[in-house]
Amino acid sequence: MPNPNPTQPAIGQLIRALRHELNLTQEQFAHQLGVTFPTVNRWENGHANPSPMALRLIEGKIKELGVKGQSLASAVSLSRTVDQYFQG
């Protein structure tokens, strides 16, 4: 699935989609990940990237969703995006 908003990186698109799937506000999602609301907002808008630790927590949330989470991740190429962070 192509990125419908080319200015928003795939990871930001994934985070927003995951948060919506979990029916959480940015504040609620931030609390669950142990970060601040502005941090989640910056991730979703492509102004910052999650740390490797945050990516692992996000991956855990995706896994909790099972097949739905796998579909969500596939839709925005999560594996390629996560690999970019861990290869650096």
CYANA upper distance limits for C-alpha pairs under 8 A (distance plus 0.5 A):
  1 MET  CA     75 ALA  CA      6.00
  1 MET  CA     76 VAL  CA      7.18
  2 PRO  CA     76 VAL  CA      8.18
  3 ASN  CA      8 GLN  CA      8.35
  3 ASN  CA     10 ALA  CA      7.40
  3 ASN  CA     13 GLN  CA      8.41
  3 ASN  CA     76 VAL  CA      7.69
  7 THR  CA     46 GLY  CA      8.01
  8 GLN  CA     12 GLY  CA      6.72
  8 GLN  CA     13 GLN  CA      6.98
  8 GLN  CA     44 GLU  CA      7.89
  8 GLN  CA     45 ASN  CA      6.50
  8 GLN  CA     46 GLY  CA      5.88
  9 PRO  CA     13 GLN  CA      6.89
  9 PRO  CA     45 ASN  CA      8.48
  9 PRO  CA     46 GLY  CA      6.28
 10 ALA  CA     14 LEU  CA      6.56
 10 ALA  CA     76 VAL  CA      6.23
 10 ALA  CA     77 SER  CA      7.64
 10 ALA  CA     78 LEU  CA      8.02
 10 ALA  CA     81 THR  CA      7.46
 11 ILE  CA     15 ILE  CA      6.64
 11 ILE  CA     43 TRP  CA      8.05
 11 ILE  CA     44 GLU  CA      8.06
 11 ILE  CA     49 ASN  CA      8.27
 11 ILE  CA     76 VAL  CA      8.12
 11 ILE  CA     78 LEU  CA      7.56
 11 ILE  CA     81 THR  CA      6.98
 12 GLY  CA     16 ARG  CA      6.71
 12 GLY  CA     43 TRP  CA      5.72
 12 GLY  CA     44 GLU  CA      4.41
 12 GLY  CA     45 ASN  CA      6.71
 12 GLY  CA     46 GLY  CA      6.39
 13 GLN  CA     17 ALA  CA      6.63
 13 GLN  CA     44 GLU  CA      6.76
 13 GLN  CA     76 VAL  CA      7.59
 14 LEU  CA     18 LEU  CA      6.44
 14 LEU  CA     72 LEU  CA      7.83
 14 LEU  CA     73 ALA  CA      7.25
 14 LEU  CA     76 VAL  CA      6.58
 14 LEU  CA     78 LEU  CA      7.87
 15 ILE  CA     19 ARG  CA      6.53
 15 ILE  CA     43 TRP  CA      8.03
 15 ILE  CA     44 GLU  CA      6.76
 15 ILE  CA     58 ILE  CA      8.21
 16 ARG  CA     20 HIS  CA      6.66
 16 ARG  CA     44 GLU  CA      6.38
 17 ALA  CA     21 GLU  CA      6.58
 17 ALA  CA     72 LEU  CA      7.87
 18 LEU  CA     22 LEU  CA      6.69
 18 LEU  CA     62 ILE  CA      7.73
 18 LEU  CA     69 GLY  CA      8.23
 18 LEU  CA     72 LEU  CA      7.79
 19 ARG  CA     23 ASN  CA      6.62
 19 ARG  CA     24 LEU  CA      5.93
 19 ARG  CA     25 THR  CA      7.60
 19 ARG  CA     26 GLN  CA      7.90
 19 ARG  CA     29 PHE  CA      7.06
 20 HIS  CA     24 LEU  CA      6.58
 20 HIS  CA     25 THR  CA      8.28
 24 LEU  CA     28 GLN  CA      6.16
 24 LEU  CA     29 PHE  CA      6.35
 25 THR  CA     29 PHE  CA      6.62
 26 GLN  CA     30 ALA  CA      6.44
 26 GLN  CA     37 PHE  CA      6.29
 26 GLN  CA     40 VAL  CA      6.70
 26 GLN  CA     41 ASN  CA      7.34
 27 GLU  CA     31 HIS  CA      6.67
 27 GLU  CA     36 THR  CA      7.68
 27 GLU  CA     37 PHE  CA      5.28
 27 GLU  CA     40 VAL  CA      8.45
 28 GLN  CA     32 GLN  CA      6.87
 29 PHE  CA     33 LEU  CA      6.89
 29 PHE  CA     37 PHE  CA      8.48
 29 PHE  CA     40 VAL  CA      8.20
 30 ALA  CA     34 GLY  CA      6.48
 30 ALA  CA     35 VAL  CA      5.45
 30 ALA  CA     36 THR  CA      5.86
 30 ALA  CA     37 PHE  CA      5.88
 30 ALA  CA     39 THR  CA      8.04
 30 ALA  CA     40 VAL  CA      6.57
 31 HIS  CA     35 VAL  CA      6.59
 31 HIS  CA     36 THR  CA      7.35
 31 HIS  CA     37 PHE  CA      8.25
 33 LEU  CA     54 ALA  CA      7.34
 33 LEU  CA     57 LEU  CA      7.11
 33 LEU  CA     58 ILE  CA      8.25
 35 VAL  CA     39 THR  CA      6.99
 35 VAL  CA     40 VAL  CA      8.00
 36 THR  CA     40 VAL  CA      7.29
 37 PHE  CA     41 ASN  CA      6.78
 38 PRO  CA     42 ARG  CA      6.57
 39 THR  CA     43 TRP  CA      6.76
 39 THR  CA     48 ALA  CA      8.18
 40 VAL  CA     44 GLU  CA      6.67
 41 ASN  CA     45 ASN  CA      6.67
 42 ARG  CA     46 GLY  CA      6.46
 42 ARG  CA     47 HIS  CA      5.33
 42 ARG  CA     48 ALA  CA      5.82
 42 ARG  CA     49 ASN  CA      8.29
 43 TRP  CA     47 HIS  CA      6.58
 43 TRP  CA     48 ALA  CA      5.57
 43 TRP  CA     49 ASN  CA      6.00
 43 TRP  CA     50 PRO  CA      7.05
 50 PRO  CA     54 ALA  CA      6.09
 50 PRO  CA     55 LEU  CA      6.48
 51 SER  CA     55 LEU  CA      6.67
 52 PRO  CA     56 ARG  CA      6.81
 52 PRO  CA     85 TYR  CA      7.51
 52 PRO  CA     86 PHE  CA      7.81
 53 MET  CA     57 LEU  CA      6.97
 54 ALA  CA     58 ILE  CA      6.64
 55 LEU  CA     59 GLU  CA      6.51
 55 LEU  CA     82 VAL  CA      7.89
 56 ARG  CA     60 GLY  CA      6.70
 57 LEU  CA     61 LYS  CA      6.91
 58 ILE  CA     62 ILE  CA      6.85
 59 GLU  CA     63 LYS  CA      6.73
 60 GLY  CA     64 GLU  CA      6.70
 61 LYS  CA     65 LEU  CA      7.16
 61 LYS  CA     69 GLY  CA      8.44
 62 ILE  CA     66 GLY  CA      7.50
 62 ILE  CA     69 GLY  CA      5.06
 62 ILE  CA     70 GLN  CA      7.34
 62 ILE  CA     72 LEU  CA      8.46
 62 ILE  CA     73 ALA  CA      7.91
 63 LYS  CA     69 GLY  CA      6.52
 63 LYS  CA     70 GLN  CA      7.67
 64 GLU  CA     69 GLY  CA      7.79
 65 LEU  CA     69 GLY  CA      5.16
 65 LEU  CA     70 GLN  CA      8.21
 66 GLY  CA     70 GLN  CA      6.83
 67 VAL  CA     71 SER  CA      6.65
 68 LYS  CA     72 LEU  CA      6.68
 69 GLY  CA     73 ALA  CA      6.59
 70 GLN  CA     74 SER  CA      6.53
 71 SER  CA     75 ALA  CA      6.59
 72 LEU  CA     76 VAL  CA      7.35
 73 ALA  CA     77 SER  CA      6.45
 73 ALA  CA     78 LEU  CA      5.41
 73 ALA  CA     79 SER  CA      8.03
 74 SER  CA     78 LEU  CA      6.65
 74 SER  CA     79 SER  CA      8.21
 77 SER  CA     81 THR  CA      6.87
 78 LEU  CA     82 VAL  CA      6.42
 79 SER  CA     83 ASP  CA      6.55
 80 ARG  CA     84 GLN  CA      6.94
 81 THR  CA     85 TYR  CA      7.43
 82 VAL  CA     86 PHE  CA      7.08
 83 ASP  CA     87 GLN  CA      6.52
 84 GLN  CA     88 GLY  CA      7.22
